[in-house]
Amino acid sequence: VTLEDVLAIARVEKPTGVIVQYGGQTPLKLARALEAAGVPIIGTSPDAIDRAEDRERFQQAVDRLQLLQPENATVTTMEQAIEKSKEIGFPLVVRPSYVLGGRAMEIVYDEQDLRRYFNEAVSVSNESPVLLDRFLDDATEVDIDAICDGERVVIGGIMEHIEQAGVHSGDSACSLPAYTLSQEIQDKMREQVEKLAFELGVRGLMNTQFAVKDNEVYLIEVNPRAARTVPFVSKATGAPLAKIAARVMAGQTLEQQGFTKEIIPPYYSVKEVVLPFNKFPGVDPLLGPEMRSTGEVMGVGATFAEAYAKAELGCGSVYPEGGRALLSVREGDKERVVDLASKLVKLGYQLDATHGTAVILGEAGINPRLVNKVHEGRPHILDRIKNNEYTYIVNTASGRQAIEDSKVLRRGALAEKVN
């Protein structure tokens, strides 16, 4: 959709007002130009949208509210990026401003990786700055949808992501209500959402993303629009958020509509994504900050586990009851893999592990069969995958080289249809 398309429609239809909150990122980029062309924008004003989308203006608002954010910077050249990276430290999340679906968004792990990003992935200038954020490893990400009418803010839903922060929100499963977050943490986020909505001048829907690490709440970003989570929240709570927000933009208050309090259902709803990797067996299925899913499903249950299991079945995941599992995890996951391995053994799995993982499991009294990585000689991991020895594979990696080295494992698992 281009500016010319919208202006042509506006000339014919002569609308009382145009809503830009329901089309994702694209209409937000058009809002100022539409206003300049005389098209009336209803809901959050183009200036308020710019305050949320422009990194420097948004930073000023965050500083005024004294909210905690990961260390960050805005740069317009590679030299600036290298200088700022030394202050912030690696790993970094790098992305252009005003992006759709996390496109050209990456986690970079060192200076060489940062240089590669600027040379290959993005065109940078004063008009197209690049944002650098310290990557919060091992953090829990949270999405919150809310509606503001200028007088009141009502939370639509708090969604706790199942995947760690760093995976695009559109690729991450999530639970409503939250399944591990304390009430104190949730209340802190509710308070911050309210402050942000009033500070930014939101009229209608707003999506806020947080990361929780070591009991601290970090603000990641605010989108003054409907997020892709709105249909899920509406189904989970029974509140038609899009309809309520549209009426707010048309002038009705939340009180007039009888929507004055967050609805927390007495059951769990889990959103799970549908990924297209089975159609593209040559790709690396590792998830990251760039969105790759093509759909989503929803599971509902009395417990989080029941809802999650239903969501997994809904998206086509079938998990075998037993067999042989391969474990190969990054350094930061070595402690948690012991608990996972114990549960797999109880479920009847036999275990294989690569060297580093096998050492940790051995120290915990679990003795997996040791397998070679591809460069360690045959028979190696890929041979065993092709021989259909595994029904389940757990692989995590961090750092550009480790991710590249383990790509062959993930591709092999995808090609052989191993979970």
C-alpha positions, 0 to 999 in steps of 0.5 A: 500500500502506497501513499498514492493508493490511500490518497486516491481512495480518500479523494473518492470516498471523502472519509470523515477520518482515516484509521491507521492503527489496523494495518501494522507498520505500513500505515504508521509510516504513511500517517504524517504524509496523509496528514500533510495532504489534508487527510484527517487521521483519527485515533492516535495523532501522527505526531504521537505515532512519531514520538513512539516510532522515532528512537530519539523522541521515544528515548526522551519520553522514556527518560522523563518517565524514568523507565528502565531500558536495555542500553541502546544507541541510534547510529547513522554510520558504521563507524558510529556503530563500532564506537557505540558497541564498545560502550554498550557491549556485545551481543547487540540487537541491530535493526533499522528504524520503522521496520516491518516484521523484524526485517533486517533485524539481527543479533550480532556477537562481535565487531566483525559480525557488526561490520558484516551487518552494515556491509550486507544487510542494511543501507544506513543514512541520516534518514535511515538510522540503525538502532543498537540495543544490548541483547538481554540473553536468557530473558523472558519477553512479554507482550501487553495490548492495551486501549487508551481513551485519553482518560483511562488505560485498560489492559487487554491482556498480558502475554508471557512468551514461551521462547526467550527474548530475542525470538521475534514476537510473531515467532514466539508462542505465548500464554495468557494469563502469564504462567511464571511471572510474579504478580509484582512484576505484572503490576509493575508492567501494568503501571508502565503501560499506563504511564506510556499511553498517557505520555505518548498521547495514545488514542486507541490500541497500543502494544508494549513489549517488555523483557524480564531478567533477574526480576527487573523489567526492561522496556523494549518497544512501544507500538501505537497500533494494533499488534498481531496479538489482538485477535488472540487476546480477544478470543482468550478474554472475550473482549472485542478489542478492535471494536472497542478501540475503533469506538474510542477513536470515533469519540466514545470513552471506555467507560461509555462502552463498559470496558473499564477493567482488565479481564483475566480469564480463569483458564489458560490460552496459548498461541503457537506459531505455524512455521513453513520449514517443512516446505523448505527443507534446505533452510536453517530453522533457527528462530531469531529477531526476523519473523518467519512464521506464516500462521498461528493456532490457539489452545485453551485449557484448565492449566498452562500445560493442557493449553500448550499441548493443545496448541502444539497439536493444533499446529501439527507438532506430533511428539513421539513417546520414547525413542532416542533423543540427541542433546547438544546445547550452548554453554548457557543452557548446560545447567538446565539441560540436566533437568530436561535430560532427567525428564526425557529418561523418565519418559523412556528416551535413550540419550545421545549428547555431544561432548560438552553436553555429555560432560555436564550430564555425566557429572549429574549422574546421567550417562548418554551415548557420546556422539561426534560433531561433523568435524570430529569424524564419522559416524557423526551427528548427521550420519545418525540423523540420516540413519533415523536413529533419533526421534527427538533433537534438542539444539541451542547455540549462541555466537555466529560461529557456533550457530554456523557450525550447528546449522548442518544438524538443524537442517539434517533434522528438518530434512529427516522430519525429526522433532 
